Amino acid sequence: MSTTRVFIHGLESSAQGTKGTYFRKRYSDMIIENYPGSLESRMDKLRGILTDKKNLVLVGSSYGGLMAAMYACDNEHKIKRLILLAPALDLEEFKPYLNRKIEVPVVLYHGSRDDVVPLEQVREIASKIFKNLSHHIVDDDHPLSDTFTSFDWDNLLDD
């Protein structure tokens, strides 16, 4: 069964942002959509896109990381791997998921100089929820501007 790769951008970004453009150039099969509006409308769109999809590798950046984590908590059976980039797990909207335990592999990258999403708070939340977590703190800012392209995306997104 082939993998379905999905990128979910952050709150103030789009599918045309730096990460979306990077993925589109390198992974032509990756689903890269725009998610405007409220969290509810964004999640409705994501659920609609992924209705008939399985074996998912979700990459979520910041607010998109929140969305990817919420989707994975509700649909763990459909997830192959979750890749979270400075995910906004500290937001109020994630509180209903704080008692979940997710077994799928999760790779999390967070910049040590992130001034948007609190590193320690997210680390604590992620380590409680994700039982198979690989957490990487990199010398970078919130958008991971310096390190994003250096991650081993071929392996991370591998079938």
Long-range contacts (C-beta under 8 A, 24 or more apart in sequence): 1-54, 1-55, 2-55, 2-159, 3-55, 3-56, 3-57, 3-80, 3-157, 3-158, 3-159, 4-31, 4-50, 4-53, 4-54, 4-55, 4-56, 4-57, 5-29, 5-30, 5-31, 5-56, 5-57, 5-59, 5-157, 6-30, 6-31, 6-32, 6-49, 6-50, 6-53, 6-56, 6-57, 6-58, 6-59, 6-68, 7-31, 7-32, 7-59, 7-60, 7-61, 7-64, 8-35, 8-46, 8-58, 8-59, 8-60, 8-61, 8-64, 8-65, 8-67, 8-68, 9-34, 9-35, 9-61, 9-63, 9-64, 10-61, 10-62, 10-63, 10-64, 10-65, 10-143, 11-62, 11-63, 11-88, 13-61, 13-62, 13-64, 18-143, 18-145, 18-148, 19-59, 19-61, 19-85, 19-148, 22-148, 22-149, 23-59, 23-153, 26-153, 27-153, 27-157, 30-157, 35-64, 35-67, 39-63, 39-66, 39-67, 39-93, 42-67, 43-67, 43-70, 43-71, 46-71, 47-71, 50-75, 50-78, 53-78, 54-78, 55-80, 56-80, 57-81, 57-82, 57-83, 57-156, 57-157, 58-82, 58-83, 59-83, 59-85, 59-156, 59-157, 60-84, 60-85, 60-87, 61-85, 61-86, 61-87, 61-143, 62-86, 62-87, 62-88, 62-116, 62-117, 62-142, 62-143, 63-88, 65-89, 66-91, 66-93, 66-94, 69-94, 69-97, 69-129, 70-94, 70-97, 72-102, 72-104, 72-106, 73-97, 73-100, 73-102, 73-129, 76-102, 76-103, 76-104, 79-104, 80-104, 80-105, 81-105, 81-106, 81-107, 81-156, 82-106, 82-107, 82-130, 83-107, 83-108, 83-109, 83-156, 83-157, 84-108, 84-109, 84-126, 85-109, 85-110, 85-144, 85-148, 86-110, 86-111, 86-114, 86-116, 86-117, 86-122, 86-142, 86-143, 86-144, 87-117, 87-122, 87-126, 88-117, 88-122, 89-117, 89-121, 89-122, 89-125, 89-126, 90-117, 90-118, 90-121, 90-122, 90-125, 94-125, 97-129, 98-125, 98-128, 98-129, 100-129, 101-129, 101-131, 102-129, 102-130, 102-131, 102-132, 103-131, 103-132, 104-130, 104-132, 105-132, 105-134, 106-130, 106-132, 106-133, 106-134, 107-134, 107-136, 107-156, 108-133, 108-134, 108-135, 108-136, 109-136, 109-138, 109-144, 109-147, 109-151, 110-135, 110-136, 110-137, 110-138, 111-137, 111-138, 111-139, 111-140, 111-141, 111-142, 111-144, 111-147, 112-137, 112-138, 112-139, 112-140, 113-139, 113-140, 113-141, 114-140, 114-141, 114-142, 115-141, 115-142, 116-142, 117-142
